[in-house]
Amino acid sequence: MWGHERSIEIYWVKIDCSVTSRFSRNVITSRAVNRANVSKEAFFDVELPKTAFITNFTMTIDGVTYPGTIKEKEVAQKQYQKAVSSGRTAGLVKASGRKTEKFSVSVNVAAASKITFELTYEELLKRSFGKYELFIKVNPKQLVNKFEIEANIFEPQGISDLEVEGTFLNNELLPLVQKSYSGKKAHVLFSPTIDQQRTCDNCTTSLLQGDFLIKYDVNRDIPSNLQIVNGYFVHFFAPKNLAHLPKNVAFVIDVSGSMWGSKIRQAKEAMIKIVEDLKEDDHFNIILFESEVRKWKDGIIKATPENVQEAKYFIGNITESGLTNFNGGLMAGIEMLNNAHKLKIVPERSASLTIMLSDGEANVGETDQFRIQENAKNASQGKYPLYSLGFGYNLDYGFLERLSKVNNGVARRIYDDSDAALQLQGFYDEVANPLLTDVALEYPENVISDVTENNFKHYYDGSELVVAGRITDNDLNSITAEVKAHGALKDLTFTEQADVEETAKAFEEQKYIFGEYIERLWAYLTIRQLLEKSSIATGYEKGNLTAKALEMSLKYKFVTPLTSMIVTKPEDDEEPEVVADKPIEGSFMGDVVGIHLPVLLLGAERCLMSYYSSSRPFFLDRSGPRQKDCLGHFISSNMTVT
């Protein structure tokens, strides 16, 4: 969490998490002192979940607090560049890892002075495999006199299970984790002494380095839960004890030359285990693409033991070669599903999806990204979610995201590491058990407005659908929500009613709960969905969606891709001006891990900021002449890479 020069002593670190109905507000506070007789530079590094939005950052230096303010990104960057051009040190760079984004700031601490950093971020916890996960990255980089992680969780449905895991929790540290839950509340506390943090009895190095995970679930006596507070509602839908739908999967795999080596080996390893897990009433096929497109079978077939065994043999003999006919492979997969439904090869009540794995960009056949996107959209007609798995970094991840979003799916980056096969399997497991299709969550139109996304193509076992909105009738006594969906055996309807006064009273007694949490949850969901829609929209619609997302980001003080947080000291002070940005997955800054710029040369700084602020992804392997000049200036500047 902290990097430092010698003599900068961190004496207090507190990570305080408050979760109300899956919505988490987390405050990280660190205090340090410079015990030297000269000024020293301290680096404050925090890794945050990618799905989180920073909402506040303050520095307190010798008792004076400098608060953060949210501004439109362009305005913030102009202010930032002005500070840099006046010779003041730069503050912050963001980088992207697997689950996290890095917040990093350097500050000059005067002799015998104290400094406090406080960072706040918020996120909606996602349910996967039947658990909500509160993820905390721990890395103080030195022994800390007082270190503490505390989490308070309040769930109106009641808490059914609570687990705490940590990659650094050995046999000595694990017993220090205090956890308890009863009724609607849960509490977790982890506070090792300075001696308990040591890697050995006399060591000055810390054991506290890695992931700290709090996992829990709620009681599910009813399929959904509707909550109303301060004129806003949130509806959680996660039914249990439903029959599983048969699934029909077109696996579309890139086997071009760039998949050589560990990529193809791990893709094959994962695919063998995935087809082994198919149920006998599932249907599937495997489409390989490089310069040409090759199908294992002519059409979708049933996952009988014999067919699964044959598929494993086919996968085991896959080799890589050729270029990347991305469009050809994708269209073959979608058309195969279309034919299977047209010829009634697959059950009428089943869930069809395309899972595509690629490590590069189209360079043979149709190569225009917009046309590929339109081809897939027109062919699937919204019937089959497309899940795009991007292997490594040598691809346009932004394109994969757009491609999946217009086809009711999601994109996921598969990191080119030793556990890539496990990453592939993990993603497949999330969508391996569909329970419902064409799920619609409906509310009374005359009293509700600004509802977030409420139509979903599939609902998978272990997940949850979340919808929030505003209540426009101040005299409303209750809300009725109705959920309609296609199940494995029949069409289903679920009805949930909530009394406005009763649900509001349930939260008044919870002193540590922030009362406007449903409004902020609604704003969080709305902003994320507006940003997703704007990424695939064009023209006036794109501008309108972006403007709405910006307006809400500023109103609710969220650091999103459209805003930045500025922490400013007086003009006559030589200390830093800090800009907190939200990186975009697939952009240049999102792809470079661990760059720290305590002081940037002015030309490289301006150059880098101009590319960071652009909406167009910037890749090292696709640099134009001006980009290469910028990159050369950037690399030759006075920077450190850690």
N, C-alpha and C positions, 0 to 999 in steps of 0.2 A: 504493500500500500504506500509506503514511503521509500524514496531513495534519498540519500543525504550525503553531505560532506562530513568528515570527521568533526566531532564537537557539537553537531546538531543532535540533540537527544530527544527522542519521542518518549514522553512520559505518560501519555494517556491516549487510548484509542477506543472508541465506542461505536458499535454498529447497532442501531436501534430500529427494529422493524415492527410496524403496526399493520396488520392485515385485517380488513373488514370485508367479508363476503368476496373473497378472492382478490380484492383490490389492495395493493401493498404500497405503503409509504415508508421509505427507508432513509434514515439519516445517518451519515457517516461523519463522525467528529474526531479530529486528531489534533493533539496539542503537542508542541515541541518547544524546546528552549535552546538557544545558542550559548553554550557555556564558555566559548572562547573569548579572547579579548579583542578579536577582530570580527568583522562581518563574515558570514558564511552563506552559501547558497543551499537551499533545501528544495528537494523535488517531491511534490505530492502526486502520487500515481494511484489511481483507483480504477479497477475494472468493473464495469457495470453490465447487467444483462442487455442484450441487443434490443429486446422488446421494451426496455424502459425509456422513459423521458426524464431528463434532468429538469427539476423545477426550481431549484435554488442552489446558489453557491455563495458563500461569504468567507472573507478573510478578516481575522481580528489580529491586529498587530499592536502590541503594547497597549491593549485596552481599547483601541479604536477599531470599529467594525466597518468594513467596506462591503456593502451588499451588492448582489447581482441584479441586473435588470434585463428583461427579455426585449429584444428588438428584432425587427425584420433583418434577415441575414445580410442583405446588401448594405443597409444602414450601419449595422454592426461592423461589417468588414471595412467600410470607409473610416469609421472611427478607429478601428484597430490599425489600419494602414497609416493613419495620421500619427498615431502614437509611435509606430515603428519608424516613420520618416523623421520624427523628432529625436531619434536616437535612444528611445526607451526600449527596454528588453521585452521580447515577445513572451507570451504566456503559455499557449496550449496547443497541443496536437491531439487528434483522435486517431486511434487505430482499431482495426477490427480483427477479432479472433473467432474461434468457433462459436462460443456462446456469448462473448463479451465484447464491449467497446472500451477503449482505454481513455480515461480522463487524466491529463498530466499537466501540471503547472510548476514552474520554478519561481522561487521567491528569494530575494536577498534578505537575510535576517541579521539585524545589527547585533553587535556584541552585547551579551548579557540580556538579550531580548527574548520575549515569548511570542509565539504565533499560534493561532488556532484556525483550522480549516473546517468548514461545515458544508457538506454536500448532501442535497436531498434529491431523490429520484422516486418516481412512481411507475407502477406497472400493474397490468391485470394478469394474474397467474393463470396459466393455461393448464387444463387437465389432460394428462396423457397417461395411458395405461392405468387408469383408475386413481391417479394421485395428482394433487397440485404440488408444484415444486417451487419453493423459495430458494433461489440460488444466490450464494454469497461467495465472492472471490476473496480469499485471505492471503495477504502477502506483505506484512509490515516491514520485512527486510532487516529488522533488528529486534532485539529483545525490548519489550515494552513493560514498564513498571505496572501499568494498569491497562489490561486488555479485556474487552468484554463484547460479546455478541448477545443481544437479547431480542426475543421475538414474542409479541403478544398477538394472538389470533382470535378473532371473534367471528363465528359462523352461526347465523340464526337457525340453520337446519340441524345444528348439533354436530360435533366432531366425532367421527367414528374410528379414526386411526391417526397416529402420529409417529413419524420416524425421523431420526437425525443421522445423517451420514457425513463423512468427511474423508477426503483422500489423505489427509495428514493425521487423522485420528488413530493413533496407535493404541496399544493396550494400556499405556499410562494415561493418555489424554481422554480416551473414550469415557471412563467413569466420571470425568469432570463435567460431562454434558448433563445438565438437569433438564428433564422434560416432563410435562404433565398435561393432561387434558381431562376435562370434566364438563359434561353438558355442552354449552356453546363456546367455551373458552379453552384455549391451549396456551402454554407458556414454555419457552425454551431459553435457557441461560447457559452460556459457556464463558468462563472467566478464569483462565489458568494464571497462576502466579508467574513471576519472572523466572523462577527456577524451573517450574514445570514446562516452560517454553523452550528450554535449552535442548540442543541436540545431544548433549552429554553433560556430565556433572559440572565440568569446568569450562564448557564451550561458551562462546559468545554468539554463536549462530542460533537461529530460531527454527523450531519445528513447524511453526505456523506458516505453511506455504501450500496452498492448494484450494480445493473446492469444499465449501461447507453447505450442505443441502438439508433443508427441512421439507419433509414430504408429509402430506396429510390428505384425508378425504372427509366428506360429510355424510351424515345419515341420508338415506334415499328411500324413505318410507313412501314417498310420492314421487312421480316422475319429474316434476318440475317445482321450482320455487320462485315466487314473485314477491319482490320487496319494493316498498315505496317510502321515500324520505324526501321532505322539502321540495315537493313538486316534481320529482323525477322517479322513474321506476327502472328496475333491472329484473330480467327474467332469465333464470338458469334452467336449462332443459337437459336432463341426462337420465333417461329411463333405464331401468334394469330388467332382467328376466325376459328379454325379448329373444325370439328365435333369430338365428343368424341368417342373413340372406346369402344365397350362392353368389359368387363373384365371377366375373369374366374379365380376364386381364390380358391385354396385349403388351408384352414386354418388348420394348424397342431399344436395342443395344448398339452403341457406337463401337465398331471394331476396326476403325481406321488405324493407320500406322502410328498415330500419336498415342494410341492406347497401349503401346508396346511396354513390356516389362511388368512392373508391379501392378499397374492399373488393370490390365487385362486379367492378370492372375487373380487379383482380389475381386474383380467383377465376376469372374467365373466361380470363385469360391462362394460368394454371396448368392449367386443365382442357383447354384446346386442346393443350398440350404433352403432357399425360398420356395423352389418347386417341391422340395420334400415336405414343406409345411402346407401345401395346397390340400384342400379337402376334396373328397371324391366327387362332390356335387359342383365343384368349381370347374370353370372352363378357362383355357389359356392357349397362348401361342407365343413363340419367340421369333422376333424379326431382327435380323442383323443388317447393319448398313455400313458401308464404306463408300467406294466409288459406285458400287452396285448395291442392290438391296436383295437380301437372301432370306427366305422364310423357312422355318423349320418344317411347318406343315402348310398346306394350302389354305386352311381355315382354322378357326377356333375349335379346339377339341376338349373333351372331358378329361379331368385330371384323375384318371384311373391309375392304379398302381403300375400297370404296364406302361402307360403313356408317360408317367412321371419318371420311370426308370429309363425309358428311351430318351427323354428330354435331358436327363443328367448325362447320358453318354454323349449327346449332341453338344451340350455345353462344354463338357470336358475336352472336346476336340476343336473348340473355337480357336482360330488364329487371327492375328491382326495384320492388316495391310491396306494400302490404298488411301484415297482422299475421304471427304466427309459429305455424303449425300444426305444431309439432315432432313430436307423436305421429303425425299423419297421414302426414307424409313418411317417418318412420322405419319405420312399419308397412308402407307401400307398398313400400319397398325390401326388407324381409325377406320379405314375402309373394311378391314377384317371384322371389326366389331359391328359395323353397319350391316354387312352381309349376314353375320350370325343372327342378328335380330330379325332381319328381313326374311330369312329362311327358317326362322323359329328353331334354330339349333340350340339356343340358350333359353333358360326358363324366362317366362314373362316377368315374374317377380324375382329379379336378380339385379345386382349392381355391377355395371361395366365401367372400366377405367383403363387408361393408358399410362404406363410407367415408362418414361424415357430416360436413358442415361447417355450423356455425351460429355466429351472433354474438350471439344473445340467448336468451331463455327463452320457453317456451310461454305464449302469451296468448290462444289461440283453440283450440277443440276440447278435447281432454283436456289439462288444465293441471297436474294433480296429479303431482308427480315420481315418487312411489312407484308410482303406477299405470302411468305411462309405462315405468318400469323393469321392472315385472312383465309388461306387455304385450310388450315386446321379448324378455324372457327366455322367456316361454311360446311366443311365435311362432317363435323361432329354435331353441329346445331345445338350445342349446349347439353347434349345427352350424356357425354362421357367426360368426367373430370380428367384433366391431363396433369400428371405429376412429373415435373422436369427435374432431374438430378444432374447438377453440374459438377463434373469431376475435376478438381483442381482449380487453377486460376487462369489457364490459357483459353478463356472463353468469355463471351459477353453475357455475364450473369443477369444483367438488366433485361436483356432480350428474353432469357428463359423465364424470368418473372412475369413479363408482359404476356408471353405466350401461354403460360399456365393460368394467369388471371382471367384472360378472355375465354378460357375453356374450363372455368369453375374449379381449377386446381391450385396447387402451390408449387413453388420451386424450392429446392434445397441444395445447398452446396455440400458436396462430399469432399472432405479434406484429404489430400493425397498423403496420408500417413499410414503407419503400420496397421491401424485399425479400420481402414477404409471399408473392408468387407463387413465389419460389425456395424459401421455407419449405414451402409446400404440395407442390411437386414433390419436395423432399428427403424429406419424409415418405413420399410415395407410392413413391419409389425403394426405400425400405427394405422394402416389402412387395410389390414388383413381381415378384419371382421366387421363388415358393414351390417348394420341392423335396420336402417331405414333409408328410403330414398325419397326425393322430392318433399322435403320437410318445410312446412310453412307455419310460422308463428304469427298469429293474427290477434289484433287488439281493436277495441272500439274506436273507429275513426274520428268520431265527433268530439272526443275528449283527450286524444293523444296526438302528439306531433313529433316531428324530428326523430323518427324511429330509426335505429341503426339497421344494418342488414338483417332481414328476417326471413329470407328464403335460402335454403341450403340443399345442395344436390344430394349429399350423403350425410348420414350420421353414423359414426364408427364407435364400436364398443370401447369403453374406457375414456372417451372424450366428453365434451360438453359443448352445447350451443348457448351463446349468450347474446341477448338482445336488450337494449336500453332505449329509453325515450323520455320525452317531456310530457307532463300532464297539463293540459290547457284549461281544464275546468277546476277552479279553486274549491268548488262546493262538492266535488266528487267524493262519495263515500267508499266506493270499492272499484276495483278493476278486475275484469275477467279476461284471461288469456286463453286462446284456443290453439292447439297445435294439431295440424293435419299432416299425415305422412302415409307412404306405402310401406307396409311391413312384409315379412316373408310369407305370411299366411293370408293376410287381409289388409285392407286400408284401416288406419287407426286414427282416432281422435282423442286428444287429451285436453282436459279443461282444468284450469287453475284460477281460483279467485282469491284476492287479497283485500283486506280491509285497510283503508288508508290510515286511520287513527291507531289501530292495533299495531301495525308494522312500524309506525313512527315511534310509538312508545317503547318498543323493544330495544331501540338504540339510545334512548335518552339516558339510560342507566350506565352505559359503557363510557367511562370517563376518558379512556385512552383512545377512543375511536373518534376520528375526525368526521363531524356530522354531515359535511357536504360530500361524503365519499361517493354516493350514487351519481351526483351531478358530475363529479370529476371522472368517474368510471365512464359515464355516458360521453363526456367530452373526449376522453382518451380513445374510446372505441370509434367515435365519429371521425376524429382527426386521422386515425390510422386508415380508416376505410376511404376517406376523402383522398388521402395521398395515394392509396392503391388505385382508386378509380382514375385519378388524374394522370397516373403513369401510363395508362392505356388509352386515354382520351386524346382528342385532337381539337384544334381550333378554339371556338368560343367555349365549348364545354370544358376543355382542359383549363382555360383561364378562369372560368367560374368556379370550378372545383378547387383549384389552387388558391384562389382568393378566399374562399370559405375556410379552407384549412389554415391559411395564414391568420385570418381574423380570430379563429378559435385558439390557435397556438398562442397568440399574443394575449387574448383575454384570460386564458387559464394558466399562462406562464409555463408553457411546455417548450423545452428545447427540441424542436423537430427539424427535419431537413430544410424548413423554410425560415427558421429563426435561429438566433444566437443569443447567448447570455454574455453580457458585458459586466466585468467588475473593474471599476475605474478608481484610481487614486488621483488626488489633486494634480493639476497641471505642473506645479512646481516640484512635484515629488519625482524621484528617479525610479521608483518601484514600478512593477509591471502593470500593464493593462492586459486583462485576460479575456479571451473569447472562448466560450464553450459552444461547440458545434455538434450536430448529430450527423455522423457519417452515413453514406448510402452504400449498402452492400453492392459490391461490384465496381464502385468508383475507385479512382487511383488511391485516395487516402484510405478507403476501406480495405484495400488489398495489401497495403504495406504495413507490416506489423512491427510495432515497437520503435518508431522513429521519435526521437526527442530532440527538440530544437530549443536549447536554452537561449541562444542568441542567433538570429538569422542575419546573413548579409542582406541588405536592403533589396537588391535586384532579385535574388533568389526568392526572398519572402514574397515580393509582389507577384512574381511569376507563378509561384506555387499557389498563392491565394486565388489568382485568376482562374487557374484550372480547377481548384477545389470548388470554387463557387459556380462553375459552369455546370449545366445540367447534363452535359454529354460525358459519358464515362471516358476516362483517360487510362490507357493501358501502355505499359512499357514496350510491348511488342508491336504497337501500332502507332508509334510516334511519328507525327508529321515533322517537317523541317523545323517549324517554330517550336514544337514540343521538344524536339531533340536539343535545340539550343537552350530551352528552359531547363531541361533535365541536366544538361552539362553544367549549367550555372549552378543548379541546385546541388549536384554532387560535389562540385568544387568548393562550395561554400563551407563555412565553419560550422559543421554539425557533428553530432555524435550519434551513432547508431548502437542501440543496446538490444 
